[in-house]
Amino acid sequence: MRICILGGDGYLGWPTAMHFSARGHEVVAVDSMVKRYWEAVVDVAPLEPTPLLQGRAAHWYKKTGKVVEVVIGDIATDPGLLHRLFRDYQPDVIVHYAEQPSAPYSMMNQNAAIHTQQNNIIGNLNVMFAMHDYCPQAHLIKLGTMGEYGTPNIDIEEGWIEIEHKGRKDRMLYPKKAHSLYHLSKVADSNNLEFGCRIWNLAVTDLNQGVVYGIDTLEMGKDPELRTSFHYDDIFGTVLNRFVVQAAVGSPLTVYGNGGQTRGYLNIQDTLQCVELAALHPAKAGEFRVFNQFTEQFSIMDLAKKVQKVSLLYDLDVTISHLPNPREEMEQHYYHAIHTGLPELGLQPHHLTDEVIAHMLDRAICAKETVRSVGLLPRVTWKHGMDDKGITGVVRE
Ligand SMILES: NC(=O)c1ccc[n+]([C@@H]2O[C@H](COP(=O)([O-])OP(=O)(O)OC[C@H]3O[C@@H](n4cnc5c(N)ncnc54)[C@H](O)[C@@H]3O)[C@@H](O)[C@H]2O)c1
């Protein structure tokens, strides 16, 4: 297959590029490097230095003889980039990761919220229009999030729900109660894509992904030149990744509120597996197919206790600190999300075992000298945004 990965410099994008390339597919990775700019704005950096996309692609070629083509450009502000790319490259599959991925970033202030929604929603619309005009037969695999649904007091279906109202029935998109303005940008993407399938016959798989954890994948191994960007900070670090680094440096694990918040989680290796399964079993023309992409569900306290238990093996005295919850969310709630679609296609989950946590902890301990205290505590609250001291960049006026 000819596969175009949008957001190819990112935490998930680069491992996905290697994963498909290793299996003999033609891969082009597109990125504007804007994430590296956002990192500077909020004064954070990945745990380990992450070589530029071009450098990683060159190293991948040297090591394997396989080519990942690199295109630098912004899909939200330069629609012509996608026109040229889709016209000339004629992808079979487009994997779209290229969005601002952080809820706290989107809640930092008005400019960051608007930038998030512009970047994500317009970028996604540009992908839709470029597909319509230049490669209508391609299959778009779009990364959404489980956070689009929120925590409703009923079962969460996979994207669609049968509704009976006043004696009549219809199949509707599942109603969303998103957790942040970032998550709402994903809701808008989903609605726009469903429209594109219905009106233009596009073929789309929307992967409503849970929270990803993990530090490396098979193709990356221990090669520092092929690393992905692993974040542990309050803005871009997902919760388990953050807890593991906090444990490594002897900082308390920061549980927001009572920690009863329950979500779906998956190993980064399963992200690659799920995206590959979706690519190998494409949606049909006109189909807006949704999968809930996670393998296990945990509460925040479950995760904190798991990390605390494994840390004992390393003689690390890890404490759990309950902070006032900076987010507006329920801390005790019903959570039952259906996630049968990907297992039906053959997903073999990697479970969150003590060994997996120990492996992450090993890496975090090795890199602990680079860990910075900024970002170990939350700086953004949903009610008041980022406080003045927490930000160095130009997003805030
Ligand atoms: N990591 C997770 O736990 C998780 C969970 C659910 C959903 N997702 C979604 O998966 C996708 C990838 O997540 P990630 O963790 O790899 O994020 P990431 O920030 O590491 O990667 C996204 C990449 O897209 C690029 N990008 C953003 N806007 C762009 C634009 N307009 N033009 C070109 N490039 C652009 C960034 O520079 C970055 O390299 C995101 O859409 C995110 O919302 C991630």
PDBQT file of the ligand as one rigid body, heavy atoms in Angstrom, charges set to zero:
ROOT
HETATM    1  N1  LIG A 401      -1.177   9.951  22.583  1.00  0.00    +0.000 N 
HETATM    2  C1  LIG A 401      -2.390   9.646  23.048  1.00  0.00    +0.000 C 
HETATM    3  O1  LIG A 401      -2.568   9.141  24.176  1.00  0.00    +0.000 OA
HETATM    4  C2  LIG A 401      -3.605   9.890  22.182  1.00  0.00    +0.000 A 
HETATM    5  C3  LIG A 401      -4.844   9.439  22.642  1.00  0.00    +0.000 A 
HETATM    6  C4  LIG A 401      -5.972   9.654  21.850  1.00  0.00    +0.000 A 
HETATM    7  C5  LIG A 401      -5.852  10.307  20.633  1.00  0.00    +0.000 A 
HETATM    8  N2  LIG A 401      -4.630  10.750  20.226  1.00  0.00    +0.000 N 
HETATM    9  C6  LIG A 401      -4.553  11.443  18.939  1.00  0.00    +0.000 C 
HETATM   10  O2  LIG A 401      -3.591  10.804  18.124  1.00  0.00    +0.000 OA
HETATM   11  C7  LIG A 401      -2.920  11.763  17.308  1.00  0.00    +0.000 C 
HETATM   12  C8  LIG A 401      -1.407  11.651  17.520  1.00  0.00    +0.000 C 
HETATM   13  O3  LIG A 401      -1.120  11.860  18.895  1.00  0.00    +0.000 OA
HETATM   14  P1  LIG A 401       0.365  12.007  19.412  1.00  0.00    +0.000 P 
HETATM   15  O4  LIG A 401       0.344  11.674  20.858  1.00  0.00    +0.000 OA
HETATM   16  O5  LIG A 401       1.278  11.284  18.481  1.00  0.00    +0.000 OA
HETATM   17  O6  LIG A 401       0.571  13.590  19.251  1.00  0.00    +0.000 OA
HETATM   18  P2  LIG A 401       1.887  14.388  18.799  1.00  0.00    +0.000 P 
HETATM   19  O7  LIG A 401       1.650  15.800  19.138  1.00  0.00    +0.000 OA
HETATM   20  O8  LIG A 401       3.099  13.744  19.340  1.00  0.00    +0.000 OA
HETATM   21  O9  LIG A 401       1.873  14.214  17.215  1.00  0.00    +0.000 OA
HETATM   22  C9  LIG A 401       1.097  15.014  16.369  1.00  0.00    +0.000 C 
HETATM   23  C10 LIG A 401       2.017  15.526  15.261  1.00  0.00    +0.000 C 
HETATM   24  O10 LIG A 401       1.231  16.267  14.328  1.00  0.00    +0.000 OA
HETATM   25  C11 LIG A 401       1.931  17.414  13.930  1.00  0.00    +0.000 C 
HETATM   26  N3  LIG A 401       0.941  18.430  13.535  1.00  0.00    +0.000 N 
HETATM   27  C12 LIG A 401      -0.004  19.008  14.308  1.00  0.00    +0.000 A 
HETATM   28  N4  LIG A 401      -0.706  19.888  13.574  1.00  0.00    +0.000 NA
HETATM   29  C13 LIG A 401      -0.193  19.857  12.326  1.00  0.00    +0.000 A 
HETATM   30  C14 LIG A 401      -0.505  20.536  11.111  1.00  0.00    +0.000 A 
HETATM   31  N5  LIG A 401      -1.466  21.443  11.064  1.00  0.00    +0.000 N 
HETATM   32  N6  LIG A 401       0.211  20.249   9.984  1.00  0.00    +0.000 NA
HETATM   33  C15 LIG A 401       1.204  19.303  10.024  1.00  0.00    +0.000 A 
HETATM   34  N7  LIG A 401       1.562  18.650  11.152  1.00  0.00    +0.000 NA
HETATM   35  C16 LIG A 401       0.857  18.922  12.283  1.00  0.00    +0.000 A 
HETATM   36  C17 LIG A 401       2.759  17.820  15.154  1.00  0.00    +0.000 C 
HETATM   37  O11 LIG A 401       3.892  18.589  14.808  1.00  0.00    +0.000 OA
HETATM   38  C18 LIG A 401       3.110  16.469  15.779  1.00  0.00    +0.000 C 
HETATM   39  O12 LIG A 401       4.368  16.019  15.333  1.00  0.00    +0.000 OA
HETATM   40  C19 LIG A 401      -3.463  13.126  17.706  1.00  0.00    +0.000 C 
HETATM   41  O13 LIG A 401      -4.484  13.484  16.789  1.00  0.00    +0.000 OA
HETATM   42  C20 LIG A 401      -4.072  12.881  19.072  1.00  0.00    +0.000 C 
HETATM   43  O14 LIG A 401      -5.121  13.757  19.346  1.00  0.00    +0.000 OA
HETATM   44  C21 LIG A 401      -3.497  10.551  20.972  1.00  0.00    +0.000 A 
ENDROOT
TORSDOF 0
